[in-house]
Amino acid sequence: MNFNNNSKYVIISEILFVLLPLIIIIVFNLLNNNSFNIFHRSEWIFAAIVFWGQSIVKFISGLIKSQRKFKWQNIGFIITLIIILGLIPSTIILILILQLDVPNTTLSIMQFVIFLLSIVGYYCFGTISQNYIDCEEKE
């Protein structure tokens, strides 16, 4: 499969729209000399949950739009991996962060790592799926 740049641009623009509120929060905290608080906020894990959910939606949308035949077992396995390795850990971290009254450095690091992984996951699944969508629209 040949990835065109249009698919990548669509995915990058979607990522930027999810990141926009986080950028605003970062700027607000920096302007208020509260830079320590930036990485201890739960918004990172909220964004990760959005990215994992959107990965599932984009992946299924691309498969539905594609005329190619896929083994349902492979599709089920990939979606299960996204849920088990991305969505569930993100939700658990969010619950733990919301239950604590004081910032926890370990949870903050974990949420930021999961956040970065969710962006990479969404970029990979999104680019593949958007390419399927774009290829079918051209035909």
MODELLER restraints for C-alpha pairs under 7 A, 6 or more apart:
rsr = mdl.restraints
at = mdl.atoms
rsr.add(forms.Gaussian(group=physical.xy_distance, feature=features.Distance(at['CA:3:A'], at['CA:131:A']), mean=6.22, stdev=0.5))
rsr.add(forms.Gaussian(group=physical.xy_distance, feature=features.Distance(at['CA:7:A'], at['CA:127:A']), mean=5.71, stdev=0.5))
rsr.add(forms.Gaussian(group=physical.xy_distance, feature=features.Distance(at['CA:7:A'], at['CA:130:A']), mean=5.33, stdev=0.5))
rsr.add(forms.Gaussian(group=physical.xy_distance, feature=features.Distance(at['CA:7:A'], at['CA:131:A']), mean=5.40, stdev=0.5))
rsr.add(forms.Gaussian(group=physical.xy_distance, feature=features.Distance(at['CA:8:A'], at['CA:127:A']), mean=5.62, stdev=0.5))
rsr.add(forms.Gaussian(group=physical.xy_distance, feature=features.Distance(at['CA:11:A'], at['CA:123:A']), mean=6.34, stdev=0.5))
rsr.add(forms.Gaussian(group=physical.xy_distance, feature=features.Distance(at['CA:11:A'], at['CA:126:A']), mean=6.07, stdev=0.5))
rsr.add(forms.Gaussian(group=physical.xy_distance, feature=features.Distance(at['CA:11:A'], at['CA:127:A']), mean=6.24, stdev=0.5))
rsr.add(forms.Gaussian(group=physical.xy_distance, feature=features.Distance(at['CA:18:A'], at['CA:47:A']), mean=6.84, stdev=0.5))
rsr.add(forms.Gaussian(group=physical.xy_distance, feature=features.Distance(at['CA:26:A'], at['CA:38:A']), mean=6.11, stdev=0.5))
rsr.add(forms.Gaussian(group=physical.xy_distance, feature=features.Distance(at['CA:29:A'], at['CA:35:A']), mean=5.70, stdev=0.5))
rsr.add(forms.Gaussian(group=physical.xy_distance, feature=features.Distance(at['CA:29:A'], at['CA:38:A']), mean=6.58, stdev=0.5))
rsr.add(forms.Gaussian(group=physical.xy_distance, feature=features.Distance(at['CA:39:A'], at['CA:108:A']), mean=6.19, stdev=0.5))
rsr.add(forms.Gaussian(group=physical.xy_distance, feature=features.Distance(at['CA:40:A'], at['CA:103:A']), mean=5.87, stdev=0.5))
rsr.add(forms.Gaussian(group=physical.xy_distance, feature=features.Distance(at['CA:40:A'], at['CA:108:A']), mean=5.32, stdev=0.5))
rsr.add(forms.Gaussian(group=physical.xy_distance, feature=features.Distance(at['CA:42:A'], at['CA:94:A']), mean=6.77, stdev=0.5))
rsr.add(forms.Gaussian(group=physical.xy_distance, feature=features.Distance(at['CA:42:A'], at['CA:97:A']), mean=6.78, stdev=0.5))
rsr.add(forms.Gaussian(group=physical.xy_distance, feature=features.Distance(at['CA:44:A'], at['CA:111:A']), mean=6.53, stdev=0.5))
rsr.add(forms.Gaussian(group=physical.xy_distance, feature=features.Distance(at['CA:44:A'], at['CA:112:A']), mean=6.34, stdev=0.5))
rsr.add(forms.Gaussian(group=physical.xy_distance, feature=features.Distance(at['CA:44:A'], at['CA:115:A']), mean=6.08, stdev=0.5))
rsr.add(forms.Gaussian(group=physical.xy_distance, feature=features.Distance(at['CA:45:A'], at['CA:90:A']), mean=6.14, stdev=0.5))
rsr.add(forms.Gaussian(group=physical.xy_distance, feature=features.Distance(at['CA:45:A'], at['CA:94:A']), mean=6.15, stdev=0.5))
rsr.add(forms.Gaussian(group=physical.xy_distance, feature=features.Distance(at['CA:45:A'], at['CA:111:A']), mean=5.45, stdev=0.5))
rsr.add(forms.Gaussian(group=physical.xy_distance, feature=features.Distance(at['CA:45:A'], at['CA:115:A']), mean=6.05, stdev=0.5))
rsr.add(forms.Gaussian(group=physical.xy_distance, feature=features.Distance(at['CA:47:A'], at['CA:115:A']), mean=6.94, stdev=0.5))
rsr.add(forms.Gaussian(group=physical.xy_distance, feature=features.Distance(at['CA:48:A'], at['CA:90:A']), mean=6.72, stdev=0.5))
rsr.add(forms.Gaussian(group=physical.xy_distance, feature=features.Distance(at['CA:48:A'], at['CA:114:A']), mean=6.64, stdev=0.5))
rsr.add(forms.Gaussian(group=physical.xy_distance, feature=features.Distance(at['CA:48:A'], at['CA:115:A']), mean=4.62, stdev=0.5))
rsr.add(forms.Gaussian(group=physical.xy_distance, feature=features.Distance(at['CA:48:A'], at['CA:118:A']), mean=5.38, stdev=0.5))
rsr.add(forms.Gaussian(group=physical.xy_distance, feature=features.Distance(at['CA:49:A'], at['CA:87:A']), mean=5.93, stdev=0.5))
rsr.add(forms.Gaussian(group=physical.xy_distance, feature=features.Distance(at['CA:49:A'], at['CA:90:A']), mean=6.03, stdev=0.5))
rsr.add(forms.Gaussian(group=physical.xy_distance, feature=features.Distance(at['CA:51:A'], at['CA:118:A']), mean=5.65, stdev=0.5))
rsr.add(forms.Gaussian(group=physical.xy_distance, feature=features.Distance(at['CA:51:A'], at['CA:119:A']), mean=6.44, stdev=0.5))
rsr.add(forms.Gaussian(group=physical.xy_distance, feature=features.Distance(at['CA:51:A'], at['CA:122:A']), mean=5.93, stdev=0.5))
rsr.add(forms.Gaussian(group=physical.xy_distance, feature=features.Distance(at['CA:52:A'], at['CA:82:A']), mean=6.86, stdev=0.5))
rsr.add(forms.Gaussian(group=physical.xy_distance, feature=features.Distance(at['CA:52:A'], at['CA:86:A']), mean=6.17, stdev=0.5))
rsr.add(forms.Gaussian(group=physical.xy_distance, feature=features.Distance(at['CA:52:A'], at['CA:87:A']), mean=5.76, stdev=0.5))
rsr.add(forms.Gaussian(group=physical.xy_distance, feature=features.Distance(at['CA:52:A'], at['CA:118:A']), mean=5.85, stdev=0.5))
rsr.add(forms.Gaussian(group=physical.xy_distance, feature=features.Distance(at['CA:52:A'], at['CA:122:A']), mean=6.69, stdev=0.5))
rsr.add(forms.Gaussian(group=physical.xy_distance, feature=features.Distance(at['CA:55:A'], at['CA:122:A']), mean=4.97, stdev=0.5))
rsr.add(forms.Gaussian(group=physical.xy_distance, feature=features.Distance(at['CA:55:A'], at['CA:125:A']), mean=6.00, stdev=0.5))
rsr.add(forms.Gaussian(group=physical.xy_distance, feature=features.Distance(at['CA:55:A'], at['CA:126:A']), mean=6.23, stdev=0.5))
rsr.add(forms.Gaussian(group=physical.xy_distance, feature=features.Distance(at['CA:56:A'], at['CA:79:A']), mean=6.48, stdev=0.5))
rsr.add(forms.Gaussian(group=physical.xy_distance, feature=features.Distance(at['CA:58:A'], at['CA:126:A']), mean=5.81, stdev=0.5))
rsr.add(forms.Gaussian(group=physical.xy_distance, feature=features.Distance(at['CA:58:A'], at['CA:129:A']), mean=6.10, stdev=0.5))
rsr.add(forms.Gaussian(group=physical.xy_distance, feature=features.Distance(at['CA:59:A'], at['CA:125:A']), mean=5.95, stdev=0.5))
rsr.add(forms.Gaussian(group=physical.xy_distance, feature=features.Distance(at['CA:59:A'], at['CA:126:A']), mean=6.48, stdev=0.5))
rsr.add(forms.Gaussian(group=physical.xy_distance, feature=features.Distance(at['CA:59:A'], at['CA:129:A']), mean=5.23, stdev=0.5))
rsr.add(forms.Gaussian(group=physical.xy_distance, feature=features.Distance(at['CA:62:A'], at['CA:129:A']), mean=4.17, stdev=0.5))
rsr.add(forms.Gaussian(group=physical.xy_distance, feature=features.Distance(at['CA:62:A'], at['CA:130:A']), mean=6.09, stdev=0.5))
rsr.add(forms.Gaussian(group=physical.xy_distance, feature=features.Distance(at['CA:62:A'], at['CA:132:A']), mean=5.30, stdev=0.5))
rsr.add(forms.Gaussian(group=physical.xy_distance, feature=features.Distance(at['CA:62:A'], at['CA:133:A']), mean=5.28, stdev=0.5))
rsr.add(forms.Gaussian(group=physical.xy_distance, feature=features.Distance(at['CA:63:A'], at['CA:129:A']), mean=6.84, stdev=0.5))
rsr.add(forms.Gaussian(group=physical.xy_distance, feature=features.Distance(at['CA:65:A'], at['CA:132:A']), mean=6.85, stdev=0.5))
rsr.add(forms.Gaussian(group=physical.xy_distance, feature=features.Distance(at['CA:65:A'], at['CA:133:A']), mean=5.67, stdev=0.5))
rsr.add(forms.Gaussian(group=physical.xy_distance, feature=features.Distance(at['CA:65:A'], at['CA:136:A']), mean=6.67, stdev=0.5))
rsr.add(forms.Gaussian(group=physical.xy_distance, feature=features.Distance(at['CA:66:A'], at['CA:132:A']), mean=5.52, stdev=0.5))
rsr.add(forms.Gaussian(group=physical.xy_distance, feature=features.Distance(at['CA:66:A'], at['CA:133:A']), mean=6.52, stdev=0.5))
rsr.add(forms.Gaussian(group=physical.xy_distance, feature=features.Distance(at['CA:66:A'], at['CA:136:A']), mean=6.12, stdev=0.5))
rsr.add(forms.Gaussian(group=physical.xy_distance, feature=features.Distance(at['CA:90:A'], at['CA:114:A']), mean=6.84, stdev=0.5))
rsr.add(forms.Gaussian(group=physical.xy_distance, feature=features.Distance(at['CA:93:A'], at['CA:107:A']), mean=6.85, stdev=0.5))
rsr.add(forms.Gaussian(group=physical.xy_distance, feature=features.Distance(at['CA:93:A'], at['CA:111:A']), mean=6.60, stdev=0.5))
rsr.add(forms.Gaussian(group=physical.xy_distance, feature=features.Distance(at['CA:97:A'], at['CA:107:A']), mean=6.88, stdev=0.5))
